[in-house]
Amino acid sequence: MFGKTVRYHFRLLNLLLFGTFLISTGPASAAVTVNGDNIPARGEVTMVDLGADNNLPCRVMAPVLAELKKTYQGKATIVSIDVNRESLKAKKFHALIVPTQIFFDRNNKEVYRHGGVMDKAAIVKQLDSLLAEKG
């Protein structure tokens, strides 16, 4: 039998590997209402993060997303949707893995999708690129 430490690390590795692949049935097609707001936000660059509080990769991203929400306040909309608590809303984005990050331009068109943990620099690069576009 494996020791507790080995089993723990194996489970952790399994969670991390599982959380790094994206399987998608297609792009998000329609706006979803979250807490009274339409997502993607009309006329604004929007990032939607689909995650779960009980998922290790999602918990790793939580402080990064909180920081970026403050940094981009008034410039871009960053929305976190917990797939367990808001499953009907999450299903409309067609993500089968968490975390998944979906970026929308000002015209509400999905332009980029990423599955797994996305580091702060990569998120900033996507947001800044979309904000720099005219439209």
Contacts in CASP RR format, 6 or more apart in sequence:
PFRMAT RR
TARGET T0000
AUTHOR 0000-0000-0000
METHOD contacts of the structure
MODEL  1
MFGKTVRYHFRLLNLLLFGTFLISTGPASAAVTVNGDNIPARGEVTMVDL
GADNNLPCRVMAPVLAELKKTYQGKATIVSIDVNRESLKAKKFHALIVPT
QIFFDRNNKEVYRHGGVMDKAAIVKQLDSLLAEKG
2 10 0 8 1.000
12 56 0 8 1.000
15 55 0 8 1.000
15 56 0 8 1.000
15 57 0 8 1.000
16 56 0 8 1.000
16 57 0 8 1.000
16 117 0 8 1.000
18 97 0 8 1.000
19 55 0 8 1.000
19 57 0 8 1.000
19 97 0 8 1.000
19 98 0 8 1.000
19 99 0 8 1.000
19 115 0 8 1.000
19 116 0 8 1.000
19 117 0 8 1.000
20 57 0 8 1.000
20 115 0 8 1.000
20 116 0 8 1.000
20 117 0 8 1.000
21 97 0 8 1.000
21 115 0 8 1.000
21 116 0 8 1.000
22 95 0 8 1.000
22 96 0 8 1.000
22 97 0 8 1.000
22 100 0 8 1.000
22 113 0 8 1.000
22 114 0 8 1.000
22 115 0 8 1.000
22 116 0 8 1.000
23 96 0 8 1.000
23 97 0 8 1.000
24 94 0 8 1.000
24 95 0 8 1.000
24 96 0 8 1.000
24 100 0 8 1.000
24 113 0 8 1.000
25 94 0 8 1.000
25 96 0 8 1.000
26 94 0 8 1.000
27 94 0 8 1.000
27 102 0 8 1.000
27 110 0 8 1.000
27 113 0 8 1.000
28 40 0 8 1.000
28 48 0 8 1.000
28 92 0 8 1.000
28 93 0 8 1.000
28 94 0 8 1.000
28 102 0 8 1.000
28 104 0 8 1.000
28 110 0 8 1.000
30 92 0 8 1.000
31 38 0 8 1.000
31 39 0 8 1.000
31 40 0 8 1.000
31 42 0 8 1.000
31 108 0 8 1.000
32 38 0 8 1.000
32 39 0 8 1.000
32 89 0 8 1.000
32 92 0 8 1.000
32 93 0 8 1.000
33 39 0 8 1.000
33 89 0 8 1.000
34 79 0 8 1.000
34 81 0 8 1.000
34 86 0 8 1.000
34 89 0 8 1.000
37 77 0 8 1.000
37 79 0 8 1.000
39 46 0 8 1.000
39 48 0 8 1.000
39 77 0 8 1.000
39 79 0 8 1.000
39 81 0 8 1.000
39 89 0 8 1.000
40 46 0 8 1.000
40 48 0 8 1.000
40 77 0 8 1.000
40 104 0 8 1.000
40 108 0 8 1.000
41 77 0 8 1.000
42 108 0 8 1.000
43 106 0 8 1.000
43 107 0 8 1.000
43 108 0 8 1.000
44 76 0 8 1.000
44 77 0 8 1.000
44 106 0 8 1.000
45 75 0 8 1.000
45 76 0 8 1.000
45 77 0 8 1.000
45 103 0 8 1.000
45 104 0 8 1.000
45 105 0 8 1.000
45 106 0 8 1.000
45 127 0 8 1.000
45 130 0 8 1.000
45 131 0 8 1.000
46 76 0 8 1.000
46 77 0 8 1.000
46 78 0 8 1.000
46 79 0 8 1.000
46 103 0 8 1.000
46 104 0 8 1.000
46 108 0 8 1.000
47 76 0 8 1.000
47 77 0 8 1.000
47 78 0 8 1.000
47 79 0 8 1.000
47 101 0 8 1.000
47 102 0 8 1.000
47 103 0 8 1.000
47 104 0 8 1.000
47 123 0 8 1.000
47 126 0 8 1.000
47 127 0 8 1.000
48 79 0 8 1.000
48 81 0 8 1.000
48 93 0 8 1.000
48 101 0 8 1.000
48 102 0 8 1.000
48 104 0 8 1.000
49 61 0 8 1.000
49 65 0 8 1.000
49 78 0 8 1.000
49 79 0 8 1.000
49 80 0 8 1.000
49 81 0 8 1.000
49 99 0 8 1.000
49 100 0 8 1.000
49 101 0 8 1.000
50 81 0 8 1.000
50 83 0 8 1.000
50 90 0 8 1.000
50 93 0 8 1.000
50 95 0 8 1.000
50 98 0 8 1.000
50 99 0 8 1.000
50 100 0 8 1.000
50 101 0 8 1.000
50 102 0 8 1.000
51 58 0 8 1.000
51 80 0 8 1.000
51 81 0 8 1.000
51 82 0 8 1.000
51 83 0 8 1.000
51 90 0 8 1.000
51 98 0 8 1.000
51 99 0 8 1.000
51 100 0 8 1.000
52 58 0 8 1.000
52 82 0 8 1.000
52 83 0 8 1.000
52 84 0 8 1.000
52 98 0 8 1.000
53 59 0 8 1.000
53 82 0 8 1.000
53 84 0 8 1.000
54 84 0 8 1.000
55 98 0 8 1.000
55 99 0 8 1.000
57 98 0 8 1.000
57 99 0 8 1.000
57 116 0 8 1.000
57 117 0 8 1.000
58 98 0 8 1.000
58 99 0 8 1.000
60 117 0 8 1.000
61 99 0 8 1.000
61 117 0 8 1.000
61 118 0 8 1.000
62 80 0 8 1.000
64 119 0 8 1.000
64 120 0 8 1.000
64 123 0 8 1.000
65 78 0 8 1.000
65 80 0 8 1.000
67 120 0 8 1.000
68 78 0 8 1.000
68 120 0 8 1.000
68 123 0 8 1.000
68 124 0 8 1.000
68 127 0 8 1.000
69 78 0 8 1.000
72 78 0 8 1.000
72 127 0 8 1.000
75 127 0 8 1.000
75 131 0 8 1.000
76 127 0 8 1.000
76 130 0 8 1.000
76 131 0 8 1.000
81 89 0 8 1.000
81 90 0 8 1.000
81 93 0 8 1.000
82 90 0 8 1.000
83 90 0 8 1.000
83 95 0 8 1.000
83 98 0 8 1.000
93 100 0 8 1.000
93 102 0 8 1.000
95 102 0 8 1.000
95 113 0 8 1.000
95 115 0 8 1.000
97 115 0 8 1.000
97 116 0 8 1.000
98 116 0 8 1.000
99 115 0 8 1.000
99 116 0 8 1.000
99 117 0 8 1.000
99 118 0 8 1.000
100 113 0 8 1.000
100 114 0 8 1.000
100 115 0 8 1.000
100 116 0 8 1.000
101 113 0 8 1.000
101 114 0 8 1.000
101 115 0 8 1.000
101 116 0 8 1.000
101 118 0 8 1.000
101 123 0 8 1.000
102 110 0 8 1.000
102 112 0 8 1.000
102 113 0 8 1.000
103 110 0 8 1.000
103 111 0 8 1.000
103 112 0 8 1.000
103 113 0 8 1.000
103 126 0 8 1.000
103 127 0 8 1.000
103 130 0 8 1.000
104 110 0 8 1.000
104 111 0 8 1.000
104 130 0 8 1.000
105 111 0 8 1.000
105 130 0 8 1.000
105 133 0 8 1.000
105 135 0 8 1.000
106 130 0 8 1.000
106 133 0 8 1.000
106 135 0 8 1.000
107 135 0 8 1.000
111 130 0 8 1.000
112 126 0 8 1.000
114 122 0 8 1.000
END
